[in-house]
Amino acid sequence: MTRRKTQGSLVERAKAQDGARDSFPGEHWLVLGAGIAAWALTRTSPSVVVRTAGMLAATALVGRAASGRDGLSKLLRYTPLGRRIR
């Protein structure tokens, strides 16, 4: 029970630290590139574990790029289909 509280507070502290720091221009593009690179580098591996880990990392990074503070969702608002994004 104590371990879960420690992990929860660790995640909360990481989120608070990320929210407090200043972002830099193009940060979401770098994260998107890292996600695509993770997928591209691991997709042809013969190991199922490596392919799965690469896909999980790629999904997390692309999701972060799309939904982060300065993510792609803010840019997509200016597209015809993105007007519904809040």
SETOR-649741 format. One record per residue: residue number from 1; residue in three letters; x, y, z of N, C-alpha, C, O in turn. Coordinates in nm, 3 decimals. Example, Ala and Ser with C-alpha at 12.3 -4.5 7.8 and 13.67 -1.06 7.14 Angstrom:
<segus>
+-----+------+---------+---------+---------+---------+---------+---------+---------+---------+---------+---------+---------+---------+
!  nr ! rest !     n.u !     n.v !     n.w !    ca.u !    ca.v !    ca.w !     c.u !     c.v !     c.w !     o.u !     o.v !     o.w !
+-----+------+---------+---------+---------+---------+---------+---------+---------+---------+---------+---------+---------+---------+
!   1 !  ALA !   1.319 !  -0.569 !   0.780 !   1.230 !  -0.450 !   0.780 !   1.320 !  -0.330 !   0.780 !   1.424 !  -0.332 !   0.846 !
!   2 !  SER !   1.285 !  -0.225 !   0.708 !   1.367 !  -0.106 !   0.714 !   1.290 !   0.003 !   0.787 !   1.341 !   0.114 !   0.804 !
+-----+------+---------+---------+---------+---------+---------+---------+---------+---------+---------+---------+---------+---------+
</segus>
This chain:
<segus>
+-----+------+---------+---------+---------+---------+---------+---------+---------+---------+---------+---------+---------+---------+
!  nr ! rest !     n.u !     n.v !     n.w !    ca.u !    ca.v !    ca.w !     c.u !     c.v !     c.w !     o.u !     o.v !     o.w !
+-----+------+---------+---------+---------+---------+---------+---------+---------+---------+---------+---------+---------+---------+
!   1 !  MET !   0.081 !  -0.119 !   0.000 !   0.000 !   0.000 !   0.000 !   0.086 !   0.126 !   0.000 !   0.055 !   0.222 !  -0.069 !
!   2 !  THR !   0.194 !   0.125 !   0.077 !   0.283 !   0.239 !   0.083 !   0.351 !   0.263 !  -0.050 !   0.373 !   0.378 !  -0.090 !
!   3 !  ARG !   0.383 !   0.155 !  -0.120 !   0.452 !   0.168 !  -0.248 !   0.367 !   0.241 !  -0.351 !   0.419 !   0.321 !  -0.428 !
!   4 !  ARG !   0.238 !   0.214 !  -0.355 !   0.149 !   0.281 !  -0.449 !   0.143 !   0.431 !  -0.421 !   0.141 !   0.511 !  -0.515 !
!   5 !  LYS !   0.139 !   0.469 !  -0.296 !   0.136 !   0.611 !  -0.263 !   0.264 !   0.679 !  -0.311 !   0.260 !   0.791 !  -0.361 !
!   6 !  THR !   0.377 !   0.612 !  -0.295 !   0.504 !   0.667 !  -0.340 !   0.505 !   0.682 !  -0.491 !   0.549 !   0.785 !  -0.542 !
!   7 !  GLN !   0.457 !   0.581 !  -0.563 !   0.454 !   0.590 !  -0.709 !   0.358 !   0.698 !  -0.754 !   0.388 !   0.773 !  -0.847 !
!   8 !  GLY !   0.243 !   0.708 !  -0.689 !   0.146 !   0.810 !  -0.725 !   0.203 !   0.949 !  -0.706 !   0.186 !   1.036 !  -0.791 !
!   9 !  SER !   0.271 !   0.969 !  -0.596 !   0.329 !   1.100 !  -0.571 !   0.444 !   1.128 !  -0.667 !   0.467 !   1.243 !  -0.704 !
!  10 !  LEU !   0.514 !   1.024 !  -0.709 !   0.622 !   1.042 !  -0.807 !   0.565 !   1.087 !  -0.940 !   0.619 !   1.178 !  -1.004 !
!  11 !  VAL !   0.456 !   1.026 !  -0.983 !   0.391 !   1.065 !  -1.109 !   0.336 !   1.206 !  -1.098 !   0.351 !   1.287 !  -1.190 !
!  12 !  GLU !   0.274 !   1.236 !  -0.986 !   0.221 !   1.371 !  -0.966 !   0.331 !   1.475 !  -0.966 !   0.315 !   1.583 !  -1.022 !
!  13 !  ARG !   0.444 !   1.443 !  -0.901 !   0.557 !   1.537 !  -0.902 !   0.613 !   1.556 !  -1.042 !   0.649 !   1.668 !  -1.079 !
!  14 !  ALA !   0.621 !   1.449 !  -1.120 !   0.671 !   1.460 !  -1.256 !   0.579 !   1.545 !  -1.342 !   0.625 !   1.627 !  -1.421 !
!  15 !  LYS !   0.448 !   1.526 !  -1.327 !   0.352 !   1.608 !  -1.401 !   0.360 !   1.755 !  -1.360 !   0.354 !   1.844 !  -1.445 !
!  16 !  ALA !   0.375 !   1.780 !  -1.231 !   0.385 !   1.917 !  -1.183 !   0.511 !   1.984 !  -1.234 !   0.510 !   2.101 !  -1.272 !
!  17 !  GLN !   0.621 !   1.910 !  -1.235 !   0.747 !   1.965 !  -1.284 !   0.738 !   1.993 !  -1.433 !   0.787 !   2.096 !  -1.479 !
!  18 !  ASP !   0.676 !   1.904 !  -1.509 !   0.659 !   1.924 !  -1.653 !   0.569 !   2.044 !  -1.681 !   0.594 !   2.120 !  -1.774 !
!  19 !  GLY !   0.465 !   2.059 !  -1.601 !   0.374 !   2.171 !  -1.621 !   0.435 !   2.305 !  -1.584 !   0.395 !   2.408 !  -1.637 !
!  20 !  ALA !   0.532 !   2.304 !  -1.494 !   0.593 !   2.429 !  -1.448 !   0.706 !   2.478 !  -1.538 !   0.739 !   2.597 !  -1.537 !
!  21 !  ARG !   0.764 !   2.389 !  -1.614 !   0.879 !   2.431 !  -1.695 !   0.833 !   2.504 !  -1.821 !   0.721 !   2.485 !  -1.869 !
!  22 !  ASP !   0.922 !   2.588 !  -1.873 !   0.893 !   2.657 !  -1.998 !   0.913 !   2.561 !  -2.114 !   1.007 !   2.481 !  -2.114 !
!  23 !  SER !   0.826 !   2.570 !  -2.213 !   0.845 !   2.487 !  -2.332 !   0.931 !   2.565 !  -2.431 !   0.948 !   2.686 !  -2.419 !
!  24 !  PHE !   0.985 !   2.493 !  -2.527 !   1.064 !   2.561 !  -2.628 !   0.997 !   2.543 !  -2.764 !   0.926 !   2.444 !  -2.785 !
!  25 !  PRO !   1.020 !   2.636 !  -2.856 !   0.954 !   2.629 !  -2.986 !   0.987 !   2.499 !  -3.059 !   1.103 !   2.458 !  -3.067 !
!  26 !  GLY !   0.885 !   2.436 !  -3.112 !   0.905 !   2.314 !  -3.188 !   0.919 !   2.189 !  -3.105 !   0.955 !   2.084 !  -3.157 !
!  27 !  GLU !   0.891 !   2.198 !  -2.976 !   0.907 !   2.083 !  -2.888 !   0.819 !   1.966 !  -2.933 !   0.864 !   1.851 !  -2.931 !
!  28 !  HIS !   0.696 !   1.995 !  -2.973 !   0.606 !   1.887 !  -3.014 !   0.654 !   1.819 !  -3.142 !   0.630 !   1.700 !  -3.162 !
!  29 !  TRP !   0.721 !   1.894 !  -3.229 !   0.774 !   1.833 !  -3.351 !   0.889 !   1.737 !  -3.319 !   0.903 !   1.632 !  -3.381 !
!  30 !  LEU !   0.972 !   1.773 !  -3.221 !   1.081 !   1.684 !  -3.180 !   1.026 !   1.556 !  -3.118 !   1.078 !   1.447 !  -3.144 !
!  31 !  VAL !   0.924 !   1.568 !  -3.036 !   0.864 !   1.450 !  -2.972 !   0.797 !   1.363 !  -3.078 !   0.806 !   1.241 !  -3.072 !
!  32 !  LEU !   0.729 !   1.425 !  -3.174 !   0.669 !   1.349 !  -3.284 !   0.777 !   1.274 !  -3.362 !   0.760 !   1.157 !  -3.394 !
!  33 !  GLY !   0.887 !   1.341 !  -3.393 !   0.997 !   1.277 !  -3.464 !   1.057 !   1.161 !  -3.385 !   1.093 !   1.058 !  -3.442 !
!  34 !  ALA !   1.068 !   1.179 !  -3.254 !   1.120 !   1.071 !  -3.170 !   1.026 !   0.950 !  -3.171 !   1.072 !   0.836 !  -3.173 !
!  35 !  GLY !   0.897 !   0.975 !  -3.171 !   0.801 !   0.866 !  -3.177 !   0.807 !   0.791 !  -3.309 !   0.804 !   0.668 !  -3.311 !
!  36 !  ILE !   0.816 !   0.864 !  -3.417 !   0.826 !   0.801 !  -3.548 !   0.958 !   0.724 !  -3.560 !   0.962 !   0.615 !  -3.616 !
!  37 !  ALA !   1.064 !   0.780 !  -3.506 !   1.194 !   0.712 !  -3.510 !   1.191 !   0.584 !  -3.427 !   1.247 !   0.482 !  -3.468 !
!  38 !  ALA !   1.127 !   0.589 !  -3.311 !   1.117 !   0.467 !  -3.227 !   1.044 !   0.357 !  -3.303 !   1.085 !   0.241 !  -3.298 !
!  39 !  TRP !   0.938 !   0.392 !  -3.370 !   0.863 !   0.293 !  -3.447 !   0.947 !   0.241 !  -3.565 !   0.955 !   0.121 !  -3.587 !
!  40 !  ALA !   1.010 !   0.332 !  -3.639 !   1.086 !   0.293 !  -3.758 !   1.206 !   0.204 !  -3.723 !   1.238 !   0.111 !  -3.797 !
!  41 !  LEU !   1.270 !   0.232 !  -3.611 !   1.389 !   0.155 !  -3.573 !   1.356 !   0.017 !  -3.518 !   1.441 !  -0.072 !  -3.522 !
!  42 !  THR !   1.235 !  -0.001 !  -3.467 !   1.203 !  -0.129 !  -3.404 !   1.104 !  -0.214 !  -3.483 !   1.083 !  -0.330 !  -3.448 !
!  43 !  ARG !   1.043 !  -0.162 !  -3.587 !   0.936 !  -0.235 !  -3.655 !   0.982 !  -0.357 !  -3.732 !   0.901 !  -0.447 !  -3.756 !
!  44 !  THR !   1.107 !  -0.364 !  -3.771 !   1.157 !  -0.480 !  -3.847 !   1.238 !  -0.577 !  -3.762 !   1.300 !  -0.669 !  -3.814 !
!  45 !  SER !   1.239 !  -0.555 !  -3.632 !   1.314 !  -0.644 !  -3.543 !   1.251 !  -0.783 !  -3.541 !   1.129 !  -0.796 !  -3.543 !
!  46 !  PRO !   1.334 !  -0.886 !  -3.537 !   1.279 !  -1.021 !  -3.528 !   1.218 !  -1.052 !  -3.391 !   1.142 !  -1.147 !  -3.377 !
!  47 !  SER !   1.251 !  -0.972 !  -3.291 !   1.202 !  -0.995 !  -3.156 !   1.065 !  -0.929 !  -3.135 !   1.047 !  -0.810 !  -3.161 !
!  48 !  VAL !   0.970 !  -1.008 !  -3.088 !   0.837 !  -0.955 !  -3.059 !   0.844 !  -0.854 !  -2.945 !   0.771 !  -0.755 !  -2.945 !
!  49 !  VAL !   0.931 !  -0.878 !  -2.850 !   0.945 !  -0.788 !  -2.735 !   0.994 !  -0.651 !  -2.781 !   0.943 !  -0.548 !  -2.736 !
!  50 !  VAL !   1.093 !  -0.648 !  -2.869 !   1.147 !  -0.521 !  -2.918 !   1.041 !  -0.448 !  -3.001 !   1.025 !  -0.327 !  -2.986 !
!  51 !  ARG !   0.970 !  -0.519 !  -3.087 !   0.865 !  -0.455 !  -3.168 !   0.754 !  -0.399 !  -3.080 !   0.705 !  -0.289 !  -3.105 !
!  52 !  THR !   0.716 !  -0.474 !  -2.977 !   0.611 !  -0.428 !  -2.887 !   0.657 !  -0.306 !  -2.808 !   0.583 !  -0.209 !  -2.795 !
!  53 !  ALA !   0.778 !  -0.310 !  -2.756 !   0.832 !  -0.196 !  -2.681 !   0.843 !  -0.073 !  -2.770 !   0.812 !   0.038 !  -2.728 !
!  54 !  GLY !   0.887 !  -0.093 !  -2.894 !   0.896 !   0.019 !  -2.988 !   0.761 !   0.078 !  -3.019 !   0.747 !   0.200 !  -3.028 !
!  55 !  MET !   0.661 !  -0.007 !  -3.037 !   0.527 !   0.042 !  -3.065 !   0.468 !   0.116 !  -2.945 !   0.403 !   0.219 !  -2.961 !
!  56 !  LEU !   0.492 !   0.065 !  -2.825 !   0.444 !   0.134 !  -2.704 !   0.511 !   0.271 !  -2.688 !   0.445 !   0.370 !  -2.658 !
!  57 !  ALA !   0.642 !   0.276 !  -2.709 !   0.714 !   0.402 !  -2.698 !   0.668 !   0.500 !  -2.806 !   0.647 !   0.618 !  -2.779 !
!  58 !  ALA !   0.652 !   0.450 !  -2.928 !   0.608 !   0.535 !  -3.038 !   0.469 !   0.591 !  -3.011 !   0.443 !   0.709 !  -3.034 !
!  59 !  THR !   0.379 !   0.506 !  -2.963 !   0.243 !   0.550 !  -2.933 !   0.242 !   0.656 !  -2.823 !   0.171 !   0.756 !  -2.833 !
!  60 !  ALA !   0.321 !   0.635 !  -2.720 !   0.327 !   0.732 !  -2.610 !   0.384 !   0.866 !  -2.658 !   0.333 !   0.972 !  -2.622 !
!  61 !  LEU !   0.490 !   0.861 !  -2.737 !   0.551 !   0.985 !  -2.783 !   0.463 !   1.060 !  -2.882 !   0.452 !   1.183 !  -2.874 !
!  62 !  VAL !   0.401 !   0.990 !  -2.974 !   0.312 !   1.056 !  -3.070 !   0.190 !   1.112 !  -2.997 !   0.143 !   1.221 !  -3.029 !
!  63 !  GLY !   0.140 !   1.037 !  -2.901 !   0.029 !   1.088 !  -2.820 !   0.067 !   1.213 !  -2.743 !  -0.012 !   1.307 !  -2.733 !
!  64 !  ARG !   0.187 !   1.214 !  -2.689 !   0.237 !   1.333 !  -2.617 !   0.250 !   1.451 !  -2.711 !   0.216 !   1.564 !  -2.676 !
!  65 !  ALA !   0.300 !   1.426 !  -2.831 !   0.314 !   1.534 !  -2.929 !   0.178 !   1.591 !  -2.967 !   0.164 !   1.712 !  -2.987 !
!  66 !  ALA !   0.078 !   1.505 !  -2.978 !  -0.055 !   1.549 !  -3.020 !  -0.134 !   1.615 !  -2.908 !  -0.219 !   1.699 !  -2.935 !
!  67 !  SER !  -0.107 !   1.579 !  -2.784 !  -0.191 !   1.630 !  -2.676 !  -0.117 !   1.712 !  -2.571 !  -0.178 !   1.757 !  -2.474 !
!  68 !  GLY !   0.011 !   1.731 !  -2.589 !   0.089 !   1.805 !  -2.490 !   0.050 !   1.951 !  -2.482 !  -0.037 !   1.997 !  -2.556 !
!  69 !  ARG !   0.114 !   2.024 !  -2.394 !   0.081 !   2.166 !  -2.372 !   0.087 !   2.244 !  -2.502 !  -0.004 !   2.319 !  -2.534 !
!  70 !  ASP !   0.194 !   2.226 !  -2.574 !   0.210 !   2.297 !  -2.701 !   0.205 !   2.197 !  -2.815 !   0.279 !   2.210 !  -2.912 !
!  71 !  GLY !   0.120 !   2.099 !  -2.803 !   0.115 !   1.988 !  -2.898 !   0.046 !   2.021 !  -3.028 !   0.004 !   2.134 !  -3.052 !
!  72 !  LEU !   0.035 !   1.919 !  -3.110 !  -0.024 !   1.934 !  -3.241 !  -0.172 !   1.969 !  -3.236 !  -0.225 !   2.025 !  -3.331 !
!  73 !  SER !  -0.239 !   1.936 !  -3.126 !  -0.381 !   1.967 !  -3.117 !  -0.406 !   2.117 !  -3.128 !  -0.510 !   2.159 !  -3.178 !
!  74 !  LYS !  -0.312 !   2.197 !  -3.082 !  -0.327 !   2.342 !  -3.094 !  -0.314 !   2.386 !  -3.240 !  -0.380 !   2.481 !  -3.283 !
!  75 !  LEU !  -0.229 !   2.319 !  -3.316 !  -0.216 !   2.352 !  -3.457 !  -0.333 !   2.301 !  -3.539 !  -0.375 !   2.365 !  -3.635 !
!  76 !  LEU !  -0.385 !   2.185 !  -3.501 !  -0.495 !   2.126 !  -3.575 !  -0.624 !   2.207 !  -3.564 !  -0.714 !   2.191 !  -3.646 !
!  77 !  ARG !  -0.634 !   2.291 !  -3.465 !  -0.753 !   2.375 !  -3.450 !  -0.773 !   2.467 !  -3.570 !  -0.884 !   2.511 !  -3.598 !
!  78 !  TYR !  -0.666 !   2.495 !  -3.641 !  -0.674 !   2.586 !  -3.754 !  -0.705 !   2.516 !  -3.885 !  -0.714 !   2.580 !  -3.990 !
!  79 !  THR !  -0.723 !   2.386 !  -3.881 !  -0.760 !   2.311 !  -4.001 !  -0.911 !   2.295 !  -4.007 !  -0.977 !   2.308 !  -3.904 !
!  80 !  PRO !  -0.966 !   2.267 !  -4.125 !  -1.112 !   2.254 !  -4.137 !  -1.172 !   2.148 !  -4.045 !  -1.277 !   2.172 !  -3.985 !
!  81 !  LEU !  -1.109 !   2.033 !  -4.032 !  -1.163 !   1.928 !  -3.946 !  -1.126 !   1.947 !  -3.799 !  -1.188 !   1.887 !  -3.712 !
!  82 !  GLY !  -1.028 !   2.028 !  -3.773 !  -0.980 !   2.045 !  -3.637 !  -1.054 !   2.150 !  -3.556 !  -1.021 !   2.172 !  -3.440 !
!  83 !  ARG !  -1.152 !   2.213 !  -3.615 !  -1.226 !   2.317 !  -3.541 !  -1.304 !   2.261 !  -3.424 !  -1.342 !   2.336 !  -3.333 !
!  84 !  ARG !  -1.329 !   2.130 !  -3.425 !  -1.402 !   2.067 !  -3.316 !  -1.312 !   2.035 !  -3.197 !  -1.362 !   2.000 !  -3.090 !
!  85 !  ILE !  -1.180 !   2.046 !  -3.213 !  -1.085 !   2.017 !  -3.105 !  -1.090 !   2.130 !  -3.004 !  -1.087 !   2.247 !  -3.041 !
!  86 !  ARG !  -1.097 !   2.094 !  -2.878 !  -1.099 !   2.197 !  -2.772 !  -0.975 !   2.192 !  -2.689 !  -0.960 !   2.271 !  -2.596 !
+-----+------+---------+---------+---------+---------+---------+---------+---------+---------+---------+---------+---------+---------+
</segus>
